[in-house]
Amino acid sequence: MRRVEVALPTGTGGTELTAGIRAWVGSPPLRSLVGHFGGDWPAGDLAAVLAGLDDFSARHWDFRDGRERPDAREPAVDPATAGLVLACAEALGLVRATPSTRPRCAHLLVLGGLAHACLRRTAYAAHLVRTGTGVDGEVAVLGSFRPLSPAEHDILAAVGVTGCATEVDVLDAGVRAAFGVDRPTEQVGVDADHPHRAWSSRTYRPTGGPPVRVLAAPSSEPERRRAHTADTQRFWAEHVRLSVGDPVLMVTAPIYVPFQHCDALRTLALPYGCGIETVGVDPALATLARLPEPTLTPGRYLQEIRSAIRSLRALHAALD
């Protein structure tokens, strides 16, 4: 029997978003997962439930310990637990690629990530444009000046991508390959005294298609960390004219759809009134066959369920 996914929150108003948040966090799959790991369901109103789930997931599902995702440890789980985690992750929308429901969008956003993800997501965005997804504004590819790890350099070397030192370099290489462009028509930026403060914007104009902007965002807390997903979304919004009701289509990996969708609701839908739809790259696409895809483990799924809980908590706090 096909498992029915729990719907993510949608909309731009507090009542609709609150109902969506409550439905996702209170869903049977998440409740069963908490119970399996020995947790009691948090008591109180929605804010208290979100705080309790944040605390519970920090104790049981946080394997990063402040490190980047590739450096997270993998927990030891028995086969029954692994099966339950996968089933819950699928029901919560972290496993399968879901196609867009819209034939056109105001803007198409591509979120950055690790090197392999940058290449896969830019290739998928180009596929969407080539196969009929209309873009009235621009394709915006969002990243930062995060330095690449040795493992990422190895991945790039294996697929023949050279000359990249940062995440945004890989995004730029992915755009040039996937969209068939060579040189940007516009290039601006600030080379600050620290990579967390620097930013850049390069715009390409493919023949017969929408403009493609590759944007590296600064961090909103440069003393503490690099730019994260919400920083890149917010920085992009400052560089483009968004109107109420604009449909924005966002591309990421399926495992990150819930948390990055909710970040976009907080940083784009609430302040600008635009609509947000988030889709994951389809791994079955033939053009992606040569690009590496990481192995997704129970620990990775638990970690990103925690990310979704934290993003939902931040979204709910922003509604007050």
C-alpha positions as CSV (number, residue, x, y, z in Angstrom):
1,M,0.0,0.0,0.0
2,R,1.3,3.4,-0.9
3,R,2.2,5.5,2.1
4,V,0.4,8.9,2.3
5,E,2.8,11.7,3.1
6,V,2.1,14.2,5.8
7,A,1.5,17.6,4.2
8,L,3.9,20.4,4.9
9,P,2.6,23.8,6.1
10,T,1.6,26.3,3.3
11,G,0.2,29.8,3.1
12,T,1.2,33.2,4.3
13,G,-1.2,33.8,7.1
14,G,-0.8,32.9,10.8
15,T,-4.0,30.7,11.1
16,E,-3.2,28.6,8.1
17,L,0.4,28.2,8.9
18,T,-0.3,27.4,12.6
19,A,-2.7,24.6,11.5
20,G,-0.1,23.2,9.1
21,I,2.6,23.2,11.8
22,R,0.3,21.5,14.3
23,A,-0.7,18.8,11.7
24,W,2.9,18.0,10.8
25,V,4.4,17.9,14.3
26,G,1.4,16.0,15.7
27,S,1.3,13.5,12.9
28,P,1.2,9.7,13.8
29,P,4.6,9.0,12.1
30,L,6.4,11.6,14.3
31,R,4.6,10.5,17.4
32,S,5.5,6.8,16.7
33,L,9.2,7.8,16.2
34,V,9.3,9.7,19.5
35,G,7.7,6.8,21.3
36,H,10.1,4.3,19.8
37,F,13.0,6.3,21.1
38,G,11.5,6.3,24.6
39,G,10.0,9.8,24.6
40,D,6.7,10.9,26.2
41,W,4.8,13.3,24.0
42,P,5.3,16.9,25.2
43,A,2.4,18.5,27.1
44,G,1.0,22.0,26.6
45,D,0.3,24.3,23.7
46,L,1.9,24.2,20.3
47,A,4.9,26.3,21.4
48,A,5.5,23.9,24.3
49,V,5.2,20.8,22.1
50,L,7.7,22.3,19.6
51,A,10.1,23.2,22.4
52,G,9.8,19.7,23.9
53,L,10.4,18.0,20.5
54,D,13.4,20.3,19.9
55,D,14.9,19.3,23.3
56,F,14.1,15.6,22.7
57,S,15.6,15.5,19.3
58,A,18.7,17.3,20.6
59,R,19.2,14.4,23.0
60,H,18.4,11.5,20.7
61,W,18.8,12.6,17.0
62,D,21.6,15.2,16.9
63,F,24.7,13.4,15.6
64,R,26.5,16.5,14.3
65,D,27.6,18.0,17.7
66,G,28.1,21.3,16.0
67,R,30.0,19.8,13.0
68,E,29.1,20.0,9.3
69,R,26.7,17.3,8.1
70,P,29.3,15.1,6.4
71,D,31.2,14.9,9.8
72,A,28.2,13.7,11.7
73,R,28.5,10.3,13.4
74,E,26.2,7.4,12.4
75,P,24.4,5.8,15.3
76,A,24.1,2.1,15.7
77,V,20.5,1.0,15.2
78,D,18.9,-2.4,15.0
79,P,17.1,-3.4,11.8
80,A,13.6,-2.8,13.2
81,T,14.6,0.7,14.2
82,A,16.1,1.4,10.8
83,G,12.9,0.2,9.1
84,L,10.8,2.4,11.3
85,V,13.0,5.5,10.7
86,L,12.8,5.0,6.9
87,A,9.0,4.6,7.0
88,C,8.6,7.7,9.2
89,A,11.0,9.7,7.0
90,E,9.0,8.7,3.9
91,A,5.7,9.7,5.5
92,L,7.1,13.0,6.7
93,G,8.3,13.9,3.1
94,L,12.1,13.3,3.3
95,V,12.4,10.4,0.9
96,R,10.6,10.6,-2.4
97,A,11.0,13.3,-5.1
98,T,7.6,15.0,-5.7
99,P,7.1,16.9,-9.0
100,S,5.9,20.5,-9.0
101,T,2.2,21.1,-9.3
102,R,2.7,24.4,-11.1
103,P,3.5,24.9,-14.8
104,R,4.9,28.4,-14.2
105,C,6.6,30.2,-11.3
106,A,7.7,33.7,-10.6
107,H,11.2,32.6,-9.6
108,L,13.0,29.2,-9.4
109,L,15.3,28.9,-6.4
110,V,18.1,26.4,-6.3
111,L,19.6,25.8,-2.8
112,G,23.3,25.1,-2.4
113,G,24.8,22.4,-0.2
114,L,27.7,19.9,-0.5
115,A,29.6,19.6,-3.8
116,H,27.6,16.7,-5.2
117,A,24.3,18.5,-4.2
118,C,25.3,21.7,-6.0
119,L,25.9,19.8,-9.2
120,R,22.7,17.7,-8.9
121,R,20.4,20.6,-8.1
122,T,21.7,22.9,-10.8
123,A,21.3,20.1,-13.3
124,Y,17.8,19.4,-12.1
125,A,16.8,23.1,-12.3
126,A,18.1,23.2,-15.9
127,H,16.0,20.1,-16.6
128,L,12.9,21.7,-15.2
129,V,13.4,24.8,-17.4
130,R,14.1,22.7,-20.5
131,T,11.1,20.5,-20.0
132,G,8.5,23.2,-19.7
133,T,8.6,24.9,-16.3
134,G,8.0,28.5,-17.0
135,V,10.0,31.1,-15.1
136,D,8.7,34.7,-15.3
137,G,11.6,36.2,-13.3
138,E,14.9,34.4,-12.7
139,V,16.5,31.2,-11.7
140,A,18.4,32.0,-8.5
141,V,21.1,29.7,-7.3
142,L,21.9,30.3,-3.6
143,G,25.0,29.5,-1.7
144,S,27.9,30.9,0.4
145,F,31.7,31.1,0.5
146,R,31.9,27.9,2.6
147,P,35.3,26.2,1.9
148,L,35.1,22.8,0.3
149,S,36.2,19.8,2.3
150,P,38.9,17.3,1.1
151,A,36.1,14.8,0.4
152,E,34.2,17.3,-1.7
153,H,37.4,18.0,-3.8
154,D,37.7,14.2,-4.4
155,I,34.0,14.1,-5.6
156,L,34.6,17.0,-8.0
157,A,37.8,15.4,-9.3
158,A,36.0,12.2,-10.0
159,V,33.5,13.9,-12.3
160,G,36.0,16.2,-13.9
161,V,35.1,19.5,-12.2
162,T,38.2,21.6,-11.3
163,G,39.0,25.1,-10.1
164,C,36.5,25.2,-7.2
165,A,37.4,26.3,-3.7
166,T,34.0,27.1,-2.2
167,E,30.4,26.1,-2.4
168,V,29.5,29.0,-4.6
169,D,32.3,28.0,-7.0
170,V,30.7,24.6,-7.4
171,L,27.2,26.2,-8.0
172,D,28.7,28.4,-10.6
173,A,30.4,25.5,-12.3
174,G,27.1,23.6,-12.2
175,V,25.2,26.5,-13.7
176,R,27.7,26.9,-16.6
177,A,27.5,23.2,-17.4
178,A,23.8,22.7,-17.0
179,F,22.6,25.9,-18.6
180,G,25.3,26.0,-21.3
181,V,26.6,29.4,-20.4
182,D,30.2,30.7,-20.3
183,R,30.6,34.2,-18.9
184,P,28.3,36.2,-16.6
185,T,26.8,39.3,-18.1
186,E,26.8,41.0,-14.7
187,Q,29.0,40.5,-11.7
188,V,29.0,42.4,-8.4
189,G,30.0,41.7,-4.8
190,V,31.9,42.7,-1.7
191,D,35.2,41.0,-0.8
192,A,35.0,41.6,2.9
193,D,37.7,40.9,5.5
194,H,36.1,37.5,6.3
195,P,34.4,34.9,4.1
196,H,31.3,35.0,6.4
197,R,30.9,38.7,5.5
198,A,31.6,38.5,1.8
199,W,29.0,38.3,-0.9
200,S,28.8,38.0,-4.6
201,S,26.3,37.9,-7.4
202,R,26.9,36.6,-11.0
203,T,24.1,36.7,-13.6
204,Y,24.1,34.6,-16.7
205,R,21.7,34.9,-19.6
206,P,21.1,31.6,-21.4
207,T,19.8,31.8,-24.9
208,G,16.0,31.4,-25.0
209,G,15.7,31.0,-21.2
210,P,15.3,33.1,-18.0
211,P,18.4,34.8,-16.5
212,V,20.3,32.7,-14.0
213,R,21.8,34.4,-10.9
214,V,24.4,32.7,-8.7
215,L,24.4,34.4,-5.4
216,A,26.8,33.9,-2.4
217,A,25.2,35.3,0.8
218,P,26.9,36.7,3.9
219,S,26.1,35.3,7.3
220,S,23.7,37.1,9.6
221,E,26.0,36.1,12.5
222,P,29.4,36.3,10.9
223,E,31.3,36.1,14.2
224,R,29.6,32.7,14.9
225,R,29.1,30.8,11.7
226,R,28.8,30.7,7.9
227,A,25.7,31.7,6.0
228,H,22.9,29.1,6.4
229,T,19.8,28.4,4.3
230,A,17.7,31.1,5.8
231,D,20.5,33.7,5.3
232,T,20.7,32.8,1.6
233,Q,17.0,33.0,1.1
234,R,16.7,36.3,2.9
235,F,19.7,37.8,1.0
236,W,18.2,36.8,-2.3
237,A,14.9,38.4,-1.4
238,E,16.8,41.7,-0.9
239,H,18.1,41.5,-4.5
240,V,14.9,40.8,-6.3
241,R,11.4,42.4,-6.4
242,L,8.9,40.0,-4.8
243,S,5.2,40.6,-5.0
244,V,2.3,39.3,-2.9
245,G,1.1,36.0,-4.4
246,D,4.3,35.4,-6.5
247,P,4.7,31.6,-6.8
248,V,8.3,30.6,-5.9
249,L,9.5,27.1,-6.7
250,M,12.4,25.9,-4.7
251,V,14.7,22.9,-5.6
252,T,16.7,21.0,-3.0
253,A,17.3,17.3,-2.1
254,P,14.3,15.3,-0.8
255,I,15.8,14.8,2.6
256,Y,16.0,18.5,3.2
257,V,12.6,19.5,1.7
258,P,10.7,19.8,5.1
259,F,13.2,22.0,6.9
260,Q,14.2,24.2,3.9
261,H,10.5,24.6,2.9
262,C,9.7,25.9,6.4
263,D,12.7,28.2,6.4
264,A,11.4,29.7,3.2
265,L,8.0,30.2,4.7
266,R,9.6,32.1,7.5
267,T,12.0,34.2,5.4
268,L,10.0,34.7,2.2
269,A,6.3,33.9,2.6
270,L,5.7,35.7,5.8
271,P,7.5,39.0,5.0
272,Y,6.7,39.2,1.3
273,G,3.5,37.2,0.9
274,C,4.8,35.0,-1.8
275,G,3.8,31.3,-2.3
276,I,6.4,28.6,-1.6
277,E,6.5,25.2,-3.2
278,T,9.6,23.0,-2.5
279,V,10.5,20.0,-4.6
280,G,13.3,17.4,-4.3
281,V,15.7,16.4,-7.1
282,D,14.4,13.3,-8.8
283,P,17.3,10.7,-8.5
284,A,15.9,8.7,-11.4
285,L,16.6,11.4,-13.9
286,A,19.0,10.0,-16.5
287,T,21.0,13.2,-16.7
288,L,22.0,12.9,-13.1
289,A,23.3,9.3,-13.4
290,R,27.0,10.4,-13.6
291,L,26.7,12.7,-10.5
292,P,27.3,11.0,-7.1
293,E,24.5,10.7,-4.6
294,P,25.3,10.1,-1.0
295,T,24.1,7.1,0.9
296,L,21.2,8.1,3.2
297,T,21.3,6.3,6.5
298,P,18.9,6.2,9.5
299,G,21.1,8.7,11.3
300,R,20.9,11.1,8.3
301,Y,17.1,10.9,8.3
302,L,16.8,11.3,12.1
303,Q,19.1,14.4,11.9
304,E,17.0,16.0,9.2
305,I,13.7,15.2,11.0
306,R,15.3,17.2,13.9
307,S,16.2,20.0,11.4
308,A,12.5,20.1,10.3
309,I,11.4,20.3,13.9
310,R,13.7,23.2,14.6
311,S,12.6,25.0,11.4
312,L,9.0,24.6,12.3
313,R,9.7,25.9,15.8
314,A,11.4,29.0,14.3
315,L,8.5,29.5,11.9
316,H,5.9,29.3,14.7
317,A,7.9,31.8,16.8
318,A,7.9,34.2,13.8
319,L,4.1,34.1,13.7
320,D,3.8,35.8,17.1
